[in-house]
Amino acid sequence: MNREKRAQIMAWVGREILPHEADVRAWLRRTLDPDDLEDVIQETYCQIAGLKDVGHIRCGRAYFFTAARTIVLMRLRRARIVSIESVTEIESLNIVGDEPSPERIAAGRRELDRVRRLIEGLPDRCRRIIELRKVEGLPQREVAERLGVTEHVVENDVVKGLKLILQAIADGEQKAEQAMARTERDERARNSTSDQ
């Protein structure tokens, strides 16, 4: 696969998949422990990153949920002991709905604001290239001409910027989950102390 196609897929992931990660995580949190949740998210991203084309995907959100669901089901089938509640809950979820709920809209807006802040934190040239190429939708050649750089530099900075954004989001999610785990541990410790 050529670099431009790979950059297009990465841009698509940033636009169509990434904003829904928090929803997928919340959905998976209901049935998976934190370690499995991280593995499923990573496997899902690997599967999506391995796609040679995304033109056939009508709804990135639905695709993300379906890919994660498929990975969870494959893991459950491989497990020696499977909780029937887990399989039933995952298979019964309706994840394709076209009309976003108010909660989903609010979460999407928060995620968009977060991505905008992450873009603002990129190195100057990289930030400007991402803004022109991905936000304003200018062709790679035009961005290169405007900024006086080669198209290769534009392509590399788009990939670099998307990687930095994806890593920052993953790091933020991991820190949030670690904080939640600490809070739960502290609460269990307080409860066990008060029970004595």
C-alpha positions in Angstrom: 0.0 0.0 0.0 1.4 3.4 -0.9 2.0 6.1 1.6 -0.8 8.4 0.4 -3.3 5.6 0.8 -2.0 4.8 4.3 -2.2 8.5 5.2 -5.8 8.6 3.9 -6.8 5.6 6.0 -5.1 7.2 9.1 -7.0 10.4 8.4 -10.2 8.4 8.1 -9.5 6.7 11.4 -8.9 10.0 13.1 -12.2 11.4 11.6 -14.5 8.4 11.7 -13.3 6.0 14.4 -11.4 8.0 17.0 -14.3 10.2 18.1 -16.2 7.0 19.1 -13.5 5.4 21.2 -14.9 6.7 24.5 -18.3 5.1 23.7 -16.7 1.8 22.7 -14.7 1.8 25.9 -17.8 2.5 28.0 -19.7 -0.2 26.3 -16.8 -2.7 26.7 -16.4 -1.7 30.4 -19.7 -3.3 31.2 -18.5 -6.8 30.4 -14.7 -6.8 30.4 -12.0 -6.3 33.0 -9.6 -3.3 32.3 -6.8 -5.5 31.0 -9.0 -7.3 28.5 -10.6 -4.0 27.5 -7.2 -2.5 26.5 -6.4 -5.6 24.5 -9.7 -5.5 22.7 -9.3 -1.8 21.9 -5.7 -2.4 20.6 -6.8 -5.4 18.5 -9.6 -3.4 17.1 -7.3 -0.6 16.1 -4.9 -3.1 14.6 -7.7 -4.7 12.6 -8.9 -1.3 11.3 -5.3 -0.1 10.6 -4.8 -3.3 8.5 -7.6 -2.4 6.1 -6.5 -1.8 2.6 -9.5 0.4 1.8 -12.3 2.1 3.9 -14.5 3.2 1.0 -17.0 0.4 1.7 -17.6 1.5 5.3 -20.7 3.7 5.5 -20.6 4.4 9.3 -17.3 4.4 11.1 -19.0 4.3 14.5 -21.0 1.1 13.6 -17.9 -0.4 12.1 -15.8 0.3 15.3 -18.5 -1.2 17.5 -18.9 -4.2 15.3 -15.2 -4.8 15.0 -14.8 -4.7 18.8 -17.8 -7.0 19.3 -16.3 -9.5 16.8 -13.0 -9.5 18.7 -14.7 -9.9 22.0 -16.7 -12.9 20.7 -13.6 -14.5 19.2 -11.9 -14.1 22.6 -14.9 -15.6 24.4 -15.0 -18.5 22.0 -11.3 -19.2 22.7 -11.7 -19.0 26.4 -12.1 -22.2 28.3 -14.8 -20.9 30.7 -17.2 -18.4 29.2 -19.7 -16.5 31.3 -23.1 -17.0 29.6 -24.1 -13.5 30.8 -21.1 -12.0 28.8 -22.1 -13.7 25.6 -25.8 -12.9 26.0 -25.2 -9.2 26.8 -22.7 -8.7 23.9 -24.9 -10.5 21.3 -28.0 -8.7 22.4 -26.6 -5.2 22.1 -28.0 -3.0 19.3 -25.0 -1.0 18.2 -25.8 0.2 14.7 -28.5 2.9 15.4 -28.3 5.7 12.9 -29.8 8.5 15.1 -27.3 9.6 17.8 -28.6 10.0 21.3 -28.2 13.4 23.1 -25.5 11.7 25.2 -23.7 10.5 22.1 -23.8 14.0 20.6 -22.5 15.6 23.8 -19.7 12.9 24.0 -18.8 13.5 20.4 -18.6 17.3 20.9 -16.4 16.7 24.0 -14.2 14.4 22.0 -14.0 16.9 19.1 -12.9 19.6 21.5 -10.3 17.3 22.9 -8.9 16.5 19.5 -8.9 20.2 18.6 -6.8 20.9 21.8 -4.5 18.1 20.8 -4.0 19.5 17.3 -3.2 22.9 18.9 -0.5 21.2 21.0 1.3 19.8 17.9 4.6 21.3 16.7 3.9 24.4 14.6 4.5 23.0 11.1 2.8 19.7 11.9 -0.2 21.6 13.4 -0.5 23.9 10.4 -0.3 20.9 7.9 -3.0 19.0 9.9 -5.2 22.1 9.9 -4.9 22.7 6.2 -5.0 19.1 5.1 -7.5 17.5 7.5 -9.6 20.3 8.8 -9.8 22.5 5.7 -9.5 19.5 3.3 -6.9 21.0 1.0 -5.1 18.7 -1.4 -1.6 17.6 -0.4 0.0 19.5 -3.3 -1.7 22.8 -2.3 -0.6 22.5 1.3 2.9 21.9 0.2 2.9 24.9 -2.1 1.3 27.2 0.6 3.9 26.2 3.2 6.9 26.0 0.8 7.6 22.3 1.7 7.6 19.1 -0.3 4.5 16.9 -0.6 6.6 14.2 1.2 7.0 16.6 4.2 3.2 17.2 4.2 2.5 13.4 4.1 5.0 12.7 6.9 3.7 15.5 9.1 0.1 14.3 8.6 1.1 10.7 9.7 3.2 12.1 12.6 0.4 14.4 13.8 -2.2 11.6 13.7 0.1 9.3 15.6 0.8 11.9 18.2 -3.0 12.6 18.6 -3.8 8.9 18.8 -1.1 8.3 21.4 -2.3 11.3 23.5 -5.8 9.9 23.4 -4.7 6.4 24.4 -2.5 7.8 27.2 -5.4 10.0 28.5 -7.7 7.0 28.5 -5.1 4.9 30.3 -4.6 7.5 33.0 -8.3 7.9 33.5 -8.7 4.1 33.9 -5.8 4.0 36.3 -7.3 6.8 38.4 -10.7 4.9 38.4 -8.9 1.7 39.5 -7.1 3.6 42.3 -10.4 5.1 43.4 -12.1 1.7 43.5 -9.1 0.2 45.4 -9.2 3.0 47.9 -12.9 2.6 48.4 -12.6 -1.1 48.9 -9.8 -0.5 51.4 -12.0 2.0 53.3 -14.9 -0.4 53.3 -12.8 -3.3 54.5 -11.4 -1.1 57.3 -14.9 0.1 58.3 -16.2 -3.5 58.4 -13.7 -4.4 61.1 
